[in-house]
């Protein structure tokens, strides 16, 4: 993914998660795990907007290691993290 944001790579993260989990991962499901709105995920994947640098790093991490989603899911269950 590198340091440049790419909508194509954003979509690839979800596809990598689908491959790892061996099932479809919806934008809604990903938005719940990341604690961002579905609209934000949709906009990132379509290239209409770019997430802030911290979320870009998170996507880079997920592209490199899709299994990292398990840590994210655990964190999102145990906190009242703010959402967009």
C-alpha positions as CSV (number, residue, x, y, z in Angstrom):
1,X,0.0,0.0,0.0
2,X,2.9,2.3,0.6
3,X,2.4,5.8,2.0
4,X,0.1,7.1,-0.7
5,X,-3.6,6.6,-0.2
6,X,-5.4,4.6,-2.9
7,X,-9.1,3.7,-3.1
8,X,-8.1,0.6,-4.9
9,X,-5.9,-0.5,-2.0
10,X,-8.8,0.4,0.4
11,X,-11.0,-2.0,-1.5
12,X,-8.2,-4.6,-1.4
13,X,-8.1,-4.5,2.4
14,X,-11.7,-5.7,2.5
15,X,-11.1,-8.3,-0.1
16,X,-8.1,-9.6,1.9
17,X,-10.3,-9.8,5.0
18,X,-12.8,-11.8,2.9
19,X,-10.1,-14.2,1.8
20,X,-8.8,-14.6,5.3
21,X,-12.3,-15.1,6.8
22,X,-13.5,-17.1,3.8
23,X,-16.7,-15.1,3.6
24,X,-18.1,-11.8,2.4
25,X,-17.2,-8.7,4.5
26,X,-19.7,-5.9,4.0
27,X,-18.8,-2.2,4.3
28,X,-21.2,-2.1,7.2
29,X,-19.4,-4.9,9.0
30,X,-16.0,-3.3,8.4
31,X,-17.4,0.1,9.6
32,X,-18.5,-1.6,12.9
33,X,-15.1,-3.1,13.4
34,X,-13.3,0.2,12.7
35,X,-15.9,2.3,14.5
36,X,-16.4,4.6,11.5
37,X,-19.7,5.1,9.5
38,X,-20.4,3.0,6.5
39,X,-20.5,6.1,4.4
40,X,-16.9,6.9,5.4
41,X,-15.8,3.4,4.3
42,X,-17.8,3.8,1.1
43,X,-16.2,7.1,0.4
44,X,-12.7,5.8,1.0
45,X,-13.2,2.8,-1.2
46,X,-14.7,4.9,-4.0
47,X,-12.0,7.6,-3.8
48,X,-14.3,10.4,-2.9
49,X,-12.5,11.1,0.3
50,X,-9.4,10.0,2.1
51,X,-9.2,9.0,5.8
52,X,-7.0,10.7,8.2
53,X,-3.4,9.5,8.4
54,X,-4.0,7.3,11.4
55,X,-6.7,5.4,9.5
56,X,-4.5,5.2,6.4
57,X,-1.9,3.5,8.6
58,X,-4.5,1.1,9.9
59,X,-5.4,0.2,6.4
60,X,-1.8,-0.3,5.5
61,X,-1.4,-2.6,8.5
62,X,-4.5,-4.6,7.5
63,X,-3.2,-5.0,4.0
64,X,0.1,-6.3,5.3
65,X,-1.6,-8.5,8.0
66,X,-5.3,-9.1,7.5
67,X,-5.3,-11.1,10.8
68,X,-4.7,-7.8,12.6
69,X,-8.5,-7.3,12.3
70,X,-8.9,-9.7,15.2
71,X,-7.1,-7.2,17.5
72,X,-9.2,-4.4,16.1
73,X,-12.4,-6.3,16.7
74,X,-11.3,-7.1,20.3
75,X,-10.4,-3.4,20.9
76,X,-13.7,-2.2,19.4
77,X,-15.7,-4.5,21.7
78,X,-13.9,-3.3,24.8
79,X,-13.9,0.4,24.4
80,X,-16.2,3.3,23.7
81,X,-14.1,4.5,20.9
82,X,-15.5,7.5,19.1
83,X,-16.9,6.9,15.6
84,X,-17.4,9.2,12.6
